[in-house]
Amino acid sequence: MTTTYNWTIVQLDRNLPDNGVVTAHYNVSATDGDFNASTYGTCSFTPDPDSPSYTPYDELTQEQVVGWVQESLGKDTVEASLAGQIEAQQHPTQATGVPW
């Protein structure tokens, strides 16, 4: 099967004086058939209201912030880690229990 990835922004923290986002809380989930993996974390940013690429809080889209997070973390790196977790579920190398 093919693994699908879903990137979402759970919450944003911002500076009130300039409405610049300083932290994005994100979740990434991966699904491959019956197997799932996910990660949650935060990314920090330093907003610059004088930058031509600055976007105020009330004009942001989830896609834009997901792009920031993916660029900051390395999209391929995060997705490879989740794929590895799914691979480990599909092909376990350890088991637990007792023989009696």
Backbone as a chain_set.jsonl record, in Angstrom:
{"seq": "MTTTYNWTIVQLDRNLPDNGVVTAHYNVSATDGDFNASTYGTCSFTPDPDSPSYTPYDELTQEQVVGWVQESLGKDTVEASLAGQIEAQQHPTQATGVPW", "coords": {"N": [[0.828, -1.191, 0.0], [0.224, 2.359, -0.227], [1.664, 4.952, 1.63], [-0.004, 7.561, 3.256], [0.199, 10.984, 4.128], [-0.671, 13.411, 6.552], [-0.559, 16.694, 7.261], [-1.111, 18.992, 9.801], [-1.959, 22.076, 11.39], [-2.17, 22.717, 14.706], [-2.304, 24.736, 16.589], [-1.494, 28.222, 16.966], [0.917, 30.482, 18.279], [1.219, 33.896, 18.969], [2.671, 37.218, 18.716], [1.131, 39.909, 20.238], [1.418, 42.759, 19.715], [2.312, 42.988, 16.957], [1.047, 40.944, 15.66], [2.522, 38.781, 14.729], [3.434, 35.445, 14.064], [4.933, 33.33, 16.394], [5.219, 30.729, 17.271], [4.369, 27.568, 16.001], [2.211, 24.931, 16.505], [2.164, 21.645, 15.588], [0.853, 18.7, 13.922], [1.618, 15.614, 12.477], [0.409, 12.976, 10.67], [0.614, 9.588, 9.594], [-0.557, 7.086, 7.434], [-0.884, 3.769, 6.452], [-2.659, 1.497, 5.121], [-3.761, -0.594, 7.627], [-1.988, 0.41, 9.432], [-0.552, 2.945, 11.469], [1.097, 6.035, 12.255], [2.308, 8.838, 14.098], [3.323, 12.241, 14.784], [3.88, 14.951, 16.996], [4.594, 18.352, 17.538], [6.443, 21.45, 17.96], [7.305, 24.446, 16.212], [9.463, 27.181, 16.099], [9.402, 30.656, 15.273], [10.669, 33.784, 14.007], [9.094, 36.573, 13.627], [9.067, 39.173, 11.175], [7.842, 42.136, 10.742], [8.561, 44.056, 8.879], [9.419, 42.761, 6.659], [8.972, 41.926, 3.189], [7.664, 39.54, 2.758], [6.116, 39.109, 4.961], [3.224, 38.027, 6.682], [0.301, 38.965, 8.236], [-1.248, 37.611, 11.189], [-4.123, 37.284, 10.973], [-4.433, 36.895, 8.27], [-3.27, 34.572, 7.512], [-3.033, 31.236, 6.125], [-3.744, 27.757, 6.67], [-2.286, 26.136, 4.946], [-0.127, 27.776, 4.28], [1.244, 28.044, 6.742], [1.784, 25.354, 7.283], [3.6, 24.933, 5.235], [5.728, 26.535, 6.166], [6.444, 25.079, 8.455], [7.126, 22.591, 7.332], [9.332, 23.356, 5.794], [11.054, 24.243, 7.817], [11.46, 21.935, 9.413], [12.099, 19.962, 7.607], [10.488, 18.346, 5.372], [10.709, 15.817, 4.029], [12.361, 14.434, 5.813], [10.802, 14.197, 8.173], [8.615, 12.719, 7.183], [9.947, 10.405, 6.36], [10.777, 9.383, 8.813], [8.307, 8.758, 10.004], [7.446, 6.847, 8.158], [9.321, 4.883, 8.681], [8.511, 4.121, 11.251], [6.049, 2.954, 10.661], [6.914, 0.876, 9.012], [8.294, -0.641, 10.911], [6.129, -1.516, 12.421], [4.831, -3.109, 10.568], [6.691, -5.087, 10.049], [7.768, -6.466, 12.523], [10.575, -6.834, 14.766], [10.936, -7.632, 17.3], [9.354, -9.129, 20.152], [7.049, -9.387, 22.895], [6.246, -10.979, 25.999], [5.542, -14.067, 27.805], [6.709, -17.441, 28.027], [4.945, -19.294, 29.131]], "CA": [[0.0, 0.0, 0.0], [0.904, 3.649, -0.229], [1.514, 5.721, 2.859], [-0.502, 8.931, 3.099], [0.627, 11.869, 5.215], [-1.568, 14.54, 6.788], [0.058, 17.745, 8.06], [-2.086, 19.964, 10.299], [-1.537, 23.036, 12.406], [-3.095, 22.57, 15.828], [-2.437, 26.032, 17.258], [-0.437, 29.209, 16.733], [1.175, 31.493, 19.306], [1.615, 35.111, 18.253], [2.903, 38.466, 19.435], [-0.031, 40.778, 20.066], [1.666, 44.065, 19.093], [2.433, 42.972, 15.501], [0.341, 39.759, 15.151], [3.464, 37.861, 14.102], [3.441, 34.103, 14.634], [6.212, 32.954, 16.979], [5.255, 29.274, 17.44], [3.321, 26.761, 15.375], [2.057, 23.583, 17.047], [1.771, 20.859, 14.419], [0.706, 17.252, 13.999], [1.756, 14.915, 11.204], [0.018, 11.576, 10.795], [0.877, 8.747, 8.429], [-1.399, 5.899, 7.404], [-0.627, 2.794, 5.389], [-3.58, 0.402, 5.428], [-4.142, -0.658, 9.042], [-0.868, 0.875, 10.245], [-0.555, 4.395, 11.663], [2.137, 6.665, 13.061], [2.116, 10.291, 14.12], [4.232, 13.031, 15.591], [3.375, 16.272, 17.38], [5.684, 19.184, 18.011], [6.349, 22.89, 17.746], [8.352, 25.154, 15.47], [9.544, 28.592, 16.482], [9.669, 31.598, 14.189], [10.94, 35.164, 14.391], [8.41, 37.394, 12.631], [9.646, 40.466, 10.809], [6.776, 42.899, 10.092], [9.106, 44.886, 7.808], [9.762, 41.908, 5.516], [7.938, 41.896, 2.153], [6.93, 38.27, 2.806], [5.379, 39.039, 6.225], [1.77, 37.886, 6.599], [-0.31, 39.092, 9.561], [-1.962, 36.448, 11.731], [-5.493, 37.127, 10.468], [-4.415, 36.628, 6.837], [-2.579, 33.301, 7.276], [-3.782, 30.016, 5.82], [-3.089, 26.569, 7.204], [-1.312, 25.677, 3.959], [1.061, 28.616, 4.382], [1.98, 27.708, 7.96], [2.31, 24.004, 7.066], [4.8, 25.124, 4.419], [6.8, 27.018, 7.042], [6.853, 23.977, 9.321], [7.809, 21.614, 6.491], [10.641, 23.909, 5.444], [11.868, 24.297, 9.021], [11.793, 20.585, 9.893], [12.482, 19.059, 6.522], [9.318, 17.502, 5.097], [11.127, 14.452, 3.714], [12.92, 13.835, 7.024], [9.689, 13.836, 9.052], [7.849, 11.648, 6.555], [10.77, 9.193, 6.391], [10.722, 8.878, 10.182], [6.995, 8.118, 10.179], [7.45, 5.637, 7.327], [10.102, 3.905, 9.433], [7.666, 3.61, 12.335], [5.068, 2.059, 10.049], [7.677, -0.305, 8.58], [8.557, -1.438, 12.118], [4.863, -2.158, 12.795], [4.521, -4.116, 9.551], [7.701, -6.144, 10.093], [8.401, -6.36, 13.84], [11.791, -7.611, 15.013], [10.906, -8.008, 18.708], [8.046, -9.456, 20.7], [7.023, -9.461, 24.341], [5.398, -12.039, 26.532], [6.184, -15.126, 28.574], [6.463, -18.696, 27.321], [3.982, -20.171, 29.825]], "C": [[0.869, 1.25, 0.0], [0.636, 4.375, 1.085], [1.022, 7.118, 2.532], [-0.131, 9.73, 4.348], [-0.347, 13.037, 5.316], [-0.89, 15.508, 7.756], [-1.025, 18.725, 8.494], [-1.428, 20.886, 11.323], [-2.602, 23.018, 13.495], [-3.354, 23.917, 16.499], [-1.269, 26.921, 16.876], [-0.314, 30.11, 17.955], [1.694, 32.716, 18.559], [1.896, 36.252, 19.211], [1.696, 39.363, 19.204], [0.289, 42.12, 19.408], [1.703, 44.033, 17.559], [1.711, 41.785, 14.843], [1.252, 38.798, 14.402], [3.481, 36.522, 14.822], [4.845, 33.764, 15.125], [6.348, 31.443, 17.171], [4.082, 28.645, 16.719], [3.354, 25.384, 16.016], [1.49, 22.733, 15.914], [1.571, 19.387, 14.777], [0.881, 16.702, 12.587], [1.358, 13.467, 11.449], [0.281, 10.864, 9.481], [0.016, 7.502, 8.552], [-1.024, 5.054, 6.202], [-1.479, 1.57, 5.721], [-4.02, 0.476, 6.874], [-3.073, -0.1, 9.977], [-0.822, 2.405, 10.265], [0.646, 4.82, 12.494], [1.867, 8.163, 13.049], [3.182, 10.943, 14.982], [3.596, 14.399, 15.832], [4.571, 17.076, 17.858], [5.413, 20.654, 17.767], [7.533, 23.371, 16.92], [8.308, 26.606, 15.895], [9.933, 29.448, 15.288], [9.957, 32.98, 14.779], [10.295, 36.063, 13.345], [9.107, 38.728, 12.412], [8.588, 41.257, 10.046], [7.261, 43.782, 8.943], [9.473, 44.086, 6.556], [8.64, 41.923, 4.476], [7.11, 40.604, 2.181], [6.113, 38.098, 4.094], [3.877, 38.946, 5.967], [1.199, 38.011, 8.002], [-1.13, 37.851, 9.907], [-3.322, 36.227, 11.077], [-5.574, 36.896, 8.963], [-3.744, 35.298, 6.489], [-3.549, 32.2, 6.872], [-3.021, 28.841, 6.431], [-2.004, 26.081, 6.238], [-0.012, 26.465, 4.049], [1.898, 28.218, 5.599], [2.537, 26.283, 7.879], [3.59, 24.091, 6.241], [5.975, 25.608, 5.249], [7.363, 25.872, 7.876], [7.636, 22.943, 8.502], [9.204, 22.085, 6.107], [11.579, 23.886, 6.642], [12.354, 22.915, 9.454], [12.437, 19.7, 8.839], [11.356, 18.056, 6.312], [9.715, 16.05, 4.877], [11.669, 13.726, 4.942], [11.811, 13.354, 7.952], [8.922, 12.655, 8.464], [8.634, 10.339, 6.531], [10.761, 8.558, 7.785], [9.398, 8.156, 10.438], [6.893, 6.838, 9.36], [8.235, 4.526, 8.021], [9.315, 3.304, 10.584], [6.629, 2.633, 11.798], [5.747, 0.768, 9.597], [7.936, -1.231, 9.77], [7.28, -2.145, 12.596], [4.548, -3.311, 11.842], [5.449, -5.323, 9.64], [8.435, -6.096, 11.431], [9.613, -7.277, 13.976], [11.883, -8.043, 16.47], [9.479, -8.335, 19.106], [8.166, -9.499, 22.223], [6.113, -10.606, 24.771], [6.183, -12.98, 27.418], [5.841, -16.447, 27.918], [5.47, -19.629, 28.021], [2.589, -19.635, 29.816]], "O": [[2.082, 1.192, 0.201], [-0.491, 4.398, 1.578], [1.557, 7.783, 1.645], [-0.148, 9.216, 5.467], [-0.79, 13.583, 4.306], [-0.673, 15.183, 8.923], [-1.773, 19.234, 7.66], [-0.479, 20.516, 12.014], [-3.779, 23.271, 13.239], [-4.472, 24.206, 16.923], [-0.196, 26.442, 16.51], [-1.312, 30.458, 18.587], [2.502, 32.598, 17.638], [1.433, 36.263, 20.352], [1.286, 39.551, 18.058], [-0.511, 42.588, 18.598], [1.185, 44.947, 16.918], [1.753, 41.631, 13.622], [0.788, 38.071, 13.523], [3.536, 36.473, 16.05], [5.821, 33.889, 14.386], [7.464, 30.927, 17.23], [2.95, 29.12, 16.809], [4.403, 24.741, 16.065], [0.45, 23.067, 15.346], [2.059, 18.905, 15.8], [0.355, 17.26, 11.624], [1.906, 12.809, 12.334], [0.186, 11.451, 8.403], [-0.125, 6.933, 9.634], [-0.869, 5.554, 5.088], [-1.07, 0.713, 6.506], [-4.585, 1.48, 7.308], [-3.242, -0.138, 11.196], [-1.019, 3.068, 9.247], [1.143, 4.063, 13.328], [1.272, 8.691, 12.109], [3.846, 10.294, 15.79], [2.874, 14.927, 14.987], [5.464, 16.536, 18.512], [4.302, 21.05, 17.414], [8.61, 22.776, 16.934], [7.233, 27.189, 16.034], [10.689, 29.024, 14.413], [9.545, 33.297, 15.894], [10.88, 36.296, 12.288], [9.658, 39.325, 13.336], [8.441, 41.079, 8.837], [6.457, 44.212, 8.117], [9.797, 44.663, 5.519], [7.467, 41.93, 4.847], [5.985, 40.578, 1.684], [5.488, 37.056, 4.295], [3.327, 39.682, 5.147], [1.574, 37.236, 8.883], [-1.63, 37.147, 9.03], [-3.64, 35.109, 10.672], [-6.668, 36.718, 8.427], [-3.656, 34.933, 5.317], [-4.727, 32.227, 7.229], [-1.818, 28.92, 6.675], [-0.928, 25.664, 6.668], [1.074, 25.902, 3.913], [3.116, 28.073, 5.498], [3.644, 26.028, 8.353], [4.56, 23.389, 6.527], [7.099, 25.143, 5.061], [8.577, 25.706, 7.996], [8.689, 22.475, 8.936], [10.15, 21.297, 6.097], [12.756, 23.551, 6.51], [13.518, 22.746, 9.816], [13.222, 18.805, 9.151], [11.286, 17.038, 6.999], [9.125, 15.149, 5.473], [11.454, 12.523, 5.091], [11.867, 12.235, 8.461], [8.616, 11.697, 9.174], [8.042, 9.268, 6.668], [10.739, 7.333, 7.913], [9.378, 7.072, 11.02], [6.317, 5.852, 9.818], [7.851, 3.358, 7.954], [9.435, 2.112, 10.865], [6.363, 1.601, 12.415], [5.199, -0.318, 9.786], [7.815, -2.451, 9.655], [7.351, -3.257, 13.12], [4.058, -4.359, 12.264], [5.045, -6.447, 9.343], [9.608, -5.723, 11.473], [9.668, -8.352, 13.378], [12.819, -8.752, 16.84], [8.522, -7.879, 18.48], [9.264, -9.632, 22.764], [5.317, -11.121, 23.986], [7.343, -12.726, 27.744], [4.779, -16.568, 27.307], [5.195, -20.704, 27.487], [1.682, -20.265, 30.36]]}, "num_chains": 1, "name": "protein.A"}
